[in-house]
Amino acid sequence: MNDAAAGALAELQAQVGQEVHCSEWLEVSQDLVNRFADATGDHQWIHVDPDRAAAESPYGGTIAHGYLTLSLYPMLRGLVDGDKPMFPGVTNVINYGLNKLRFPNAVRVGNRIRARCTLVNVEEAKGSLQITEQYAVEVEGEERPACVAECVMRLYF
């Protein structure tokens, strides 16, 4: 393990159990939901038909796909800005998978959401550091989160 990885490991181990990131609020627009529907082929009316959703949905309008809220993790976590690595010396971040995933609440179009990330575990893994975080997507003004996932990623130095 190089010096940058060793320093990051020590710093991360001291943060296990703590919130390590809280994102800015993001408004979920119908355009964002429609683009996700186009990308995934999931055009269910509850997501893409505002008139029908207003008349028939228990939510009173369209809602985001659960997997859309999950897919926002890299952006909301700040992992996609190459100019701002998680730690000095990180050259690559790989999404390794999920341990747990639930969607306890819907995100209505027009809601604002943000991510709160808590470090669950960090360990050495095959030339990298493997980090497990709890990713919770808050919906502004609501008690229950929209998405709770245990995300696993690997940091390469």
N, C-alpha and C positions, 0 to 999 in steps of 0.2 A: 504494500500500500504506500502510495507517495505521501509527501508531507501535507498536501492540500486535503487529501482524503482523510488522513489521520486527524487533522484539525477539525474537519467537518464532522467526523464520527464523534469526537469528544464533545463538540458543541451540541450536536443533536442528542446524544445520550443524556445530556443535562436537561433537555427540553421535553423528554418523554412525559406524556400526561398533560402537557400544557397546550393552550391554543397558540399556534405558530403563524396563523394568517387569518385576516378578516378582509374580504375584498370590498371594493366600492359597490354601490348599488347598481344594478343593471335592469332597465325596463325591458320586459319581454313583449315584443311587438308582434302583431299579426304577420308582418313581413318575415320576421325571424322564424316563426312557427311554419309559415308556408315554405320557406326555403329548406327547413329541416324535413318537411313532408316530401318535398321534391327530391331531396338527397336520399331519403330512405324508402320512398315509395309508399309511405304510410299516410294516405289521404283521408283518414276517417273524418266524417263530418264534424265530430266534436272538436277537431283541431282546425279545420279549414273552411267551415261553412258558418260564418258568423250569424246569418239570419236563422238558419235551422237551430244552431246551438242556443241562440237567445230564446227560441220558442220551446225547444225540447230538452235541453240539457239541464241537469240539476244545478249546474254552476252558473246559469244565467248568461252564458256566452262561451266562446271558444277557450280552450285550455291548451297549454303546451304539452307536448309529448313528455312522458317521464324520462325517456332516454335523451331528450333534448336537455333537460336539467342536468342529467349525468354528464353529457358530452361537453358541457360548459366548464367542467372541472379544470382542464389545463389553462383556459383563458382566465377564469376567475381566480385561480391559484397563482397566476403570474408566471407560469412555466414556459410560455411561448415567446417571451421577449428576450431575444438573444443578447441584447445589451445589458440585461439585468439578470445574471445567473443566480440561482438559489444560493450558491456558495462560490467564493473565488476558486477558480480552477475547474469547475464543472464544465465539461465539454459536450455532454449529451445527457438528456433525461428521457428514459424509456418508461412508458406506461406498461407495467408488468401484469396488471390484472386487478381483480376485486376479490375480497374475501366475503363481504356481505353487501347487500343492496336492498333498499326498501324505498317506496314512494308513498309516504304517509299522508300527503296532502297534494292537492292540485294547484297548479300555477295558472291563474286566469290571465288571458291576454290583457296587457296593461298593468299587471302587477310588477312591482320591483322586487328583485331577488338579490341576495348576496351569499357568498360562501364564507363559512367559518371552518377552519381546519385545525384539528388537534392531532399532535404527533402521538401515535400509538406505539410504534416500535422502530428501531433502527438496528441494522446488523450488516456485517460484511457479507457479500455474496458474489462470488465469481468475478473478481476484478472490479467490483462496484460496491456502492452502499445501497442496501435495500431499505426503503423507507415505507412504513405503513402509516397512513393518515386517515382519520375519520373526517369525511367531507360532509358537511351539513349545509343544505341550501335553505336559508331562511326566506320566508315571504314576508315582506314588510306589512306590519299590522296584524299578523297572524301568529298564533301560538305554536302550531305544529309545523315542522319543516316539510318542505316539498320532496326532498331527497336526502337520504342518509346512506352513505356508502363508506366502506373501508377500502381505500384505494392503495394499491401497492405500486411503487415506482422504483426504478433503479437509477442511481446517479453515477455517471462515469467521469473520471478525472483524467 
